[in-house]
Amino acid sequence: MFSLIDPIITETLKGIIEYFKKHQTIRNYSFFVSPLICTTCCIILNFYGDNFIEPIQVLLGALAVTFFILTSLALISLGDFKTNTEILANNLNDIKQEREKLIEKIGDDSVTNMARLTLNRMDEYYTINLDQAKTSYQWSIASIIIGLITLVTGIWLLFFMEKPNVTMGIISGASGILVEFIGACNIYIYNKSLSQLNLYFRQLATVQDTMLAVELCEKVSDENPKKIEITEKIILNLINRTRTSEDS
């Protein structure tokens, strides 16, 4: 269940940041309106909270947390905090164009072209996983910072105010814990992506070595009496290396 909820929340936050980046006027209004509403709700709850029924207190607390998060997202959208969507799309487009050219050359029945096509496909997987790792790391850092600030705010409202506001403190604390959980999930995804990146990197290195070996074999003259022996040694070394890579 959590594995389904976390991507939904993450994509929602990404969408809000991208929206702020594309609509600067709305972002500027958000810088003024969101902190104002958040501060107003906190002041009302702090000084006049006892005059309202509990549902109204909960609503004011939820509004304060919501507009605090909106303010944080607007600030993030100002910086170089990118989801790398456009960069990823451009990289994948370049890889796709290269693959189309290689597919046209496959008709030549060249082992080198086949190896290059395999390398191209692995490069695509590597690029996707690298983008996922970067995005997960960025979101984990942002979530942890926002969650920590929200959690500290909740603790301050509960224990360090002259008139502790229990409702606002609980809402802030729960929101902070939820955002921290999102950050932890993104760190977990980041670690998994790193493992995949290491695997793809080893496979890319193996394919590149294979391409180099094939090209060297093709350059050996047919008149060379040791060509078969050299080719056999290269093939055996490649097979042994592949087995060693699989065992590791």
N, C-alpha and C positions, 0 to 999 in steps of 0.2 A: 504493500500500500504506500509506504513512504517513498519507494523507488519511483512511483508514479506521480506523487504529489510534488516532490522536489523539482523534477524537470519543468512541471507546469509553472511553479512559482518562479523558477530561474528565468524561463522564457518570458514570463510576464514582466519581470524586472528589466530584462534586456529590451523588451518592446518599449517600455516607458522611457528608458535612457535614449534609445534611438529616436523616439518621438520628440524628446526634448532637443536632441541634436538637430533635427530637421526643422523644428518649429521654434526658433529662438524667441519670438515674441511671447509665445505661451510660456516658455521657460523663464523669461524675465518677469512675467506676471507671477509665476510660481514662486520666484525668489522673494517677492513682496507679500503675496497672499498666504502662502503655506506657513512661514514662520509666524505671521500675525495670528492666523487661526490657531496654530499650535500653542502659542504663548497665551492667547485669550482663554482657551480651554483650560490650560494649566492654572491660570489665575482664578478663573471661576471656580474650579474644583478646590483650589487651595483655600480660598477665603469664603466662598459661598456654597461649597459642596453640601454642607449639612442641610441646606434649605431645599434641596432637590431630592426626589425619590431615587431609589437605587438604579432603575433602568436609565434615567436621564444621566446619572453619574457615569454609568458604563458607556453610554453613547458619547459623552464628552471626552472620556478617556480614550475611546477608540478613535475619535476624530483627532485628538492630539497626537496619538501614535502614528496614524495614517499620514497626517500632514508633515510630521517629523521625517518619516521615511521618504515622502515626496521631495522634501527639501534636500535630503541626502542624495537622492537620485539626480536631482537637478545639478547639484554640485559635482557629482561624478561625471555628468555629461559634459561639463566644461573642460575637463582634463583630457589626457590622452588615454582614457580608459576605453579601449576599443574591443568590440566583439570579433573583429577581424573578418567579418562576413565578406566585405568587398575584396579584401586581400586574398582570402581563400578562394573566392569565385574566380578571380583572375589567374591564380596559380593553377587551379583545376582546369581552367579553359586552355592554358598553355600546354598542360600535360595531355589534354584531350586532342588538341591539334597535332601534337607530336605523335600520339598513338595512331591517329588517322593516317599520317604519312608512313608510319611503320607498317601498318596493315596493307597499304598499297604495295610495299616492297616485299611482303611475305611471299608474293607470287614468285619471287626469285629463288625461293626455297633455300634461303641463306640461314645457316645456324646462327650467325651473328645477329641478323634481324629478329629472329625468334627470341634470342636472349635479350635484345634491346626492348622488345615488346613486353617481355616479362618484367624487365627492370622498370619500364614505364608504368605498368600497373601497380607494382609495389611502391613506386614513388608516389602514386596517387593515394594509396592507403596511408603511407607515411605522412603525407601532407595533411590529410584529414585528421589523423590522430594528433599531429603536432598542434593543429589549430584547436582541437578539443582540449588538449593539455593546457595551452595558454589561457583559453577561456575559463576553464575550471579553476585555474590558479588565481586569475583576476577576481572571479566571483567569490572565491573562498576568502580572499583577503578583505574584499569590500563587505561581505556578509559578517565576518568576524568583527570588523571595526564597528559597523552599524549596530550589530547585536550587543557588543560590549557597552557601547554608549547608552543604548536603550536599557540594558540590564542595570547599569550603574545608576541611571536616572530613577528606575523603579526602587532600587535599594535606598536611594536618598529620600524619595518620597515616603517610604515606609518607616525609616529609622532615624533620619537626621533632620526632620522638620519639626518645628514647634507644635504644629497641628498635623500629625501624620495623616496622609490621605490614603487609606487602605485600598480603595477601589482603583485609583489611578496607579498606585504602586504595584498592585497585582497585575493590572493590564500591561504596564510597562515591563515588568519582570517576565511575564509570560511571552510577550512579544520578543523580548531580548533572547530568551531561551530558544524560541522558534527560529529566529534568524541565525543564532549560533549553530543550531542543528543543520540549517541549510548550508552554512559555511563548512561544517564538518563533512557533510555529504559531498560537497564539491572537492574537498581535499581528498576524500576517498576516490572519487572519479579521477582526480589528477594523478594519484599514485597508480591507478590501473592504466591510465593512458601512458604513463612513463614506462611501465612494463611492456606495453605493446610497442612503444617507440623503440625500446632496446631490441626487441625481437625483430622488428622490421629493419632496423639498422644493420643487424648481423646478416639478415637475409639479403639486403641490398649489397653489402660488401661481398657476400658469396657470389651473387650474380655478376657483379662487376669483375671479380677475379675470373669467373667462368668466361666472360666475354673476352677478357685479355688473353686467356689461355687459347681460346678458339682462334683469335686473330693471329697469335704466334704460330699456331699449328698451320694456318693457311699460308703464312709467310715462308714456312719451311719448303724448300724446293723439292719437287717430286724426284729429282735426280739424286737427292741425298739418301744414301743407303740406310741411314739411321732414322728416317722420318717416322716409320712405323713404331720403332722403339720409343722415340720421343713422344709420339702421340699417346702410346699406351701409358707411359709414366704420368703424363699430364692427366689423363682420364682417371687413373688410380688415385692420384693425389686429390683430385676433385671429389671423388667418391668418399675417400677417407675423411676429407674435411667436412663434407655434408653429414656424415655419420657422427663425427665429433660435435658438430653444431647441434644436431638433434638430441644427443645425449646431455649436452649442457643446458 
